[in-house]
Amino acid sequence: MPNIIRLILGFAVLGGAIALMVFGLWGWGILAFFISILILVTYFFNENMLLAQWYLRKDNMPKSEVFLNRITNYEKQLIRTQHGYYNLLIGLIESRKAPMASEKYFKKALSLGMTMDHNIALAKLSLAGIAMGKRNKREAQMYLTEAKKADKNKLLADQIKQMKDQMGMMDRQQQVRYR
């Protein structure tokens, strides 16, 4: 449902709730008020995005992909602050299927912007893994340092440490090849 319709519907139900309260039907008015708040909240938090994130946390990628595919035109159906998160979720799902193909989604998510630092760190950590897969150590190191800066709450500290260890192993493998 387009966002403008959500706003119109939410304010119409809110007006109806106020009218019900004015006419003395307080129970129905309070119920309609809560329904209007629920409709207005979906303007800021798209239900398909919320369900996709929930299934992603449950590690159910097919269901998460189904809910993300319900968003046909993310520029019209989501508010501007959710565009980066949409591309991040698509990138995370795509990274399970074809890791190298997910790079464009992570870069687009970073360019569109995200408000939470740990999500920025997650995108940069994923880009570091892709760069390591391409044997581009300099780019991987750059993304790892940026991910470490963005991870202020140390939510991804273990993954960053693991990636640095893998990068050290990558150096040793190259030295063995050249001998």
Phi, psi and chi 1 to 4 in degrees:
 res  aa     phi    psi   chi1   chi2   chi3   chi4
   1 MET       -  131.0  176.9 -176.5  -40.5      -
   2 PRO   -62.5  151.9  -22.0   30.8      -      -
   3 ASN   -64.7  -34.4  -80.2  -26.6      -      -
   4 ILE   -65.3  -35.5 -169.3   73.0      -      -
   5 ILE   -68.6  -37.1  -66.7  174.5      -      -
   6 ARG   -60.4  -44.5  -70.7  174.7 -157.6  -98.2
   7 LEU   -64.7  -46.0  -74.5  177.1      -      -
   8 ILE   -61.7  -46.5  -67.6  169.7      -      -
   9 LEU   -63.4  -42.5 -175.5   64.9      -      -
  10 GLY   -62.0  -44.9      -      -      -      -
  11 PHE   -72.1  -30.5  -76.3  119.4      -      -
  12 ALA   -66.0  -44.1      -      -      -      -
  13 VAL   -67.1  -36.3  173.1      -      -      -
  14 LEU   -63.9  -42.3 -177.9   64.1      -      -
  15 GLY   -62.9  -40.6      -      -      -      -
  16 GLY   -63.4  -37.2      -      -      -      -
  17 ALA   -64.7  -42.0      -      -      -      -
  18 ILE   -65.6  -40.6  -68.0  170.2      -      -
  19 ALA   -63.4  -41.2      -      -      -      -
  20 LEU   -62.2  -39.4  -75.2  171.0      -      -
  21 MET   -68.9  -37.2  -73.4 -176.2 -148.9      -
  22 VAL   -64.6  -37.1  167.0      -      -      -
  23 PHE   -83.2    3.7  -69.3  124.9      -      -
  24 GLY    94.2    3.4      -      -      -      -
  25 LEU   -94.1   73.6  -60.4  169.4      -      -
  26 TRP   -64.9  -41.1  -77.2   93.1      -      -
  27 GLY   -60.9  -49.5      -      -      -      -
  28 TRP   -67.9  -34.1  -70.2  108.2      -      -
  29 GLY   -64.9  -41.6      -      -      -      -
  30 ILE   -68.2  -40.8  -69.0  172.0      -      -
  31 LEU   -61.6  -45.2  179.2   67.3      -      -
  32 ALA   -65.1  -33.8      -      -      -      -
  33 PHE   -63.0  -45.4  176.0   75.6      -      -
  34 PHE   -66.1  -36.5  -75.7  126.7      -      -
  35 ILE   -65.4  -40.5  -69.1  172.0      -      -
  36 SER   -66.1  -37.2   70.8      -      -      -
  37 ILE   -63.3  -41.5  -65.4  -61.6      -      -
  38 LEU   -62.2  -42.3 -178.5   66.9      -      -
  39 ILE   -65.7  -42.0  -67.2  169.8      -      -
  40 LEU   -69.4  -31.5  -70.1  171.9      -      -
  41 VAL   -68.3  -32.0  164.0      -      -      -
  42 THR   -68.4  -12.2   62.7      -      -      -
  43 TYR   -65.8  -41.6  171.9   77.6      -      -
  44 PHE   -86.3  -30.3  -62.8  104.2      -      -
  45 PHE  -124.7  100.2  -56.2  105.0      -      -
  46 ASN   -66.0  133.1 -172.5  -66.1      -      -
  47 GLU   -64.9  -33.5   67.4  -83.2   -0.7      -
  48 ASN   -68.0  -38.0  -69.3  -41.4      -      -
  49 MET   -66.0  -42.3  -72.6  -79.0  -70.9      -
  50 LEU   -63.6  -43.8  -69.3  174.3      -      -
  51 LEU   -68.3  -36.6  -71.8  168.8      -      -
  52 ALA   -64.5  -41.7      -      -      -      -
  53 GLN   -65.0  -39.0  -71.4  172.6   -6.8      -
  54 TRP   -64.9  -45.5 -171.8   71.4      -      -
  55 TYR   -69.0  -29.3  -78.7  117.5      -      -
  56 LEU   -66.7  -39.2 -161.1   63.9      -      -
  57 ARG   -66.7  -32.5  -75.0 -172.3 -166.1  123.0
  58 LYS   -81.0   -0.1  -61.5  -70.2 -177.2 -172.2
  59 ASP    62.8   37.4 -155.2   29.5      -      -
  60 ASN  -109.9   82.0 -169.7  -14.1      -      -
  61 MET   -63.9  -41.5  -66.4  -65.3  168.6      -
  62 PRO   -60.5  -42.0  -23.3   32.2      -      -
  63 LYS   -68.3  -39.0  -79.5 -118.9 -179.6  172.4
  64 SER   -61.8  -40.8 -179.7      -      -      -
  65 GLU   -66.7  -34.3 -171.4  173.4   12.3      -
  66 VAL   -61.9  -45.1  164.8      -      -      -
  67 PHE   -71.1  -33.1  -77.4  106.2      -      -
  68 LEU   -71.2  -32.2  -78.6  177.1      -      -
  69 ASN   -71.5  -17.3  -73.0  -22.5      -      -
  70 ARG   -69.6  -20.3  -73.6 -174.5 -177.8  174.7
  71 ILE   -85.3  101.5  -59.6  171.9      -      -
  72 THR   -81.2  -40.5   54.5      -      -      -
  73 ASN  -131.4   94.5 -173.2   -2.9      -      -
  74 TYR   -66.0  -24.2   73.3   91.8      -      -
  75 GLU   -70.4  -27.7  -67.8  172.8  -17.0      -
  76 LYS   -96.4  -31.8  -72.0 -174.8  179.8  178.5
  77 GLN   -87.8  -19.6  -71.0  178.9  -42.0      -
  78 LEU  -115.9  153.2  -56.9  175.1      -      -
  79 ILE   -77.2  162.4   58.1  175.4      -      -
  80 ARG   -57.6  -34.6 -174.4  174.8  -62.8  -88.8
  81 THR   -69.9  -17.0   56.8      -      -      -
  82 GLN   -93.1   -7.6  -69.8 -179.7  -29.8      -
  83 HIS   -62.4  -42.6  -67.9  179.7      -      -
  84 GLY   -65.1  -40.1      -      -      -      -
  85 TYR   -67.4  -35.1  -68.7  106.3      -      -
  86 TYR   -60.9  -48.0  174.3   78.1      -      -
  87 ASN   -66.7  -33.2  -77.8  -62.9      -      -
  88 LEU   -63.7  -45.1  177.5   69.2      -      -
  89 LEU   -65.1  -41.8  -68.9  176.5      -      -
  90 ILE   -61.7  -41.5  -67.7  -72.9      -      -
  91 GLY   -63.7  -40.4      -      -      -      -
  92 LEU   -65.1  -40.2  -71.5  172.5      -      -
  93 ILE   -69.3  -42.4  -69.8  171.7      -      -
  94 GLU   -67.3  -29.4 -165.6   69.4   28.1      -
  95 SER   -67.6  -22.5   67.3      -      -      -
  96 ARG   -74.5  -32.9  -64.6  -83.6  175.2  109.6
  97 LYS   -86.3  -56.4  -63.9  177.8 -167.1  171.4
  98 ALA  -139.4   94.8      -      -      -      -
  99 PRO   -57.3  -38.5  -21.8   29.8      -      -
 100 MET   -71.4  -26.7  -61.5  -57.1  171.0      -
 101 ALA   -77.4  -17.1      -      -      -      -
 102 SER   -82.1   -7.0   64.7      -      -      -
 103 GLU   -59.3  -41.2 -179.5  178.3   15.5      -
 104 LYS   -64.2  -33.5   64.4 -179.9  177.0 -178.0
 105 TYR   -71.0  -40.0  -65.2  110.4      -      -
 106 PHE   -66.2  -41.4  -69.1  125.1      -      -
 107 LYS   -65.7  -38.7  -74.9 -174.9  177.2 -179.3
 108 LYS   -68.3  -37.8 -169.0  164.5 -174.1  176.0
 109 ALA   -62.4  -41.6      -      -      -      -
 110 LEU   -68.1  -37.4  -71.9  172.0      -      -
 111 SER   -71.8  -34.1   69.3      -      -      -
 112 LEU   -75.4  -25.7  -69.8  172.7      -      -
 113 GLY    94.0  142.2      -      -      -      -
 114 MET  -135.5  148.9  -65.4  178.5  -79.7      -
 115 THR   -87.9  -26.5   55.2      -      -      -
 116 MET   -93.0  129.9  -64.8 -174.6 -175.5      -
 117 ASP   -64.6  -36.0  -71.1  -28.5      -      -
 118 HIS   -69.2  -26.4   62.7  -87.6      -      -
 119 ASN   -73.8  -36.4  -71.5  -31.5      -      -
 120 ILE   -62.7  -43.6  -65.9  169.8      -      -
 121 ALA   -63.0  -38.6      -      -      -      -
 122 LEU   -63.7  -42.9  176.8   63.3      -      -
 123 ALA   -64.8  -41.8      -      -      -      -
 124 LYS   -70.6  -35.2  -69.6 -173.5  178.1 -177.4
 125 LEU   -65.5  -40.2 -175.1   65.1      -      -
 126 SER   -64.8  -40.2  -61.6      -      -      -
 127 LEU   -65.7  -33.2  -75.8  170.7      -      -
 128 ALA   -65.6  -40.8      -      -      -      -
 129 GLY   -64.2  -38.4      -      -      -      -
 130 ILE   -66.9  -41.1  -67.9  168.1      -      -
 131 ALA   -64.5  -36.3      -      -      -      -
 132 MET   -66.5  -36.9  -81.0 -179.7   56.1      -
 133 GLY   -64.5  -28.5      -      -      -      -
 134 LYS   -88.7    2.9  -69.6 -179.7  176.3  179.3
 135 ARG    63.1   34.1  -61.1  -81.5 -173.7 -156.0
 136 ASN  -105.9   87.5 -168.9  -14.8      -      -
 137 LYS   -67.6  -39.0 -175.1 -178.8  176.7 -161.0
 138 ARG   -63.2  -45.6 -175.9  176.9  -62.0  145.9
 139 GLU   -66.6  -40.4 -172.4  178.6   -7.2      -
 140 ALA   -62.4  -41.9      -      -      -      -
 141 GLN   -64.0  -40.7 -173.7   65.7   38.9      -
 142 MET   -62.1  -47.2  177.3 -166.4   68.5      -
 143 TYR   -65.7  -35.1  -77.9  128.0      -      -
 144 LEU   -65.8  -42.7  -90.2  178.3      -      -
 145 THR   -66.6  -37.7   55.2      -      -      -
 146 GLU   -66.8  -37.2  -70.5  176.8    5.9      -
 147 ALA   -66.3  -38.3      -      -      -      -
 148 LYS   -66.2  -38.1 -168.3  170.1 -174.9  176.8
 149 LYS   -66.6  -40.1  -75.9 -179.2 -161.9  172.6
 150 ALA   -74.5  -23.6      -      -      -      -
 151 ASP   -86.0   76.7 -171.5   27.6      -      -
 152 LYS   -74.8  -29.7  -66.4 -179.6  177.8  137.0
 153 ASN   -92.1    5.4  -65.4  -28.1      -      -
 154 LYS    58.3   36.9  -54.1  -64.9 -178.5 -141.4
 155 LEU   -75.3  -29.6  -65.1  172.9      -      -
 156 LEU  -111.0   20.6  -62.2  170.7      -      -
 157 ALA   -61.4  -41.2      -      -      -      -
 158 ASP   -65.2  -42.2  -67.5  -23.1      -      -
 159 GLN   -67.4  -36.5  -73.5   86.1  -10.6      -
 160 ILE   -66.3  -41.7  -68.1  171.8      -      -
 161 LYS   -63.7  -42.5 -176.2 -179.6  178.8  -63.4
 162 GLN   -61.2  -41.4 -128.1  176.6    2.7      -
 163 MET   -65.8  -38.9 -168.1   77.0   73.5      -
 164 LYS   -65.5  -39.1  -77.8 -173.0  178.8 -177.9
 165 ASP   -63.0  -41.9  -67.9  -17.4      -      -
 166 GLN   -64.9  -33.8  -72.5  175.9   -5.6      -
 167 MET   -67.8  -36.9 -163.0  176.3  -60.0      -
 168 GLY   -64.9  -38.2      -      -      -      -
 169 MET   -67.1  -31.8  -69.6  173.0   60.2      -
 170 MET   -64.5  -37.7 -167.0  168.7   91.3      -
 171 ASP   -64.0  -43.4  -72.7  -20.3      -      -
 172 ARG   -65.7  -37.1  -77.0 -172.2 -130.0  123.3
 173 GLN   -65.2  -38.1  -73.3  175.0   -8.1      -
 174 GLN   -68.0  -36.5  -75.0  178.8   -9.7      -
 175 GLN   -66.6  -38.4  -71.3  174.3   -4.2      -
 176 VAL   -67.2  -37.3  169.6      -      -      -
 177 ARG   -64.4  -38.3  -79.8 -170.1 -156.9  155.5
 178 TYR   -78.0  -14.3  -67.4  127.1      -      -
 179 ARG   -81.4      -  -70.8 -173.4 -179.8 -178.8
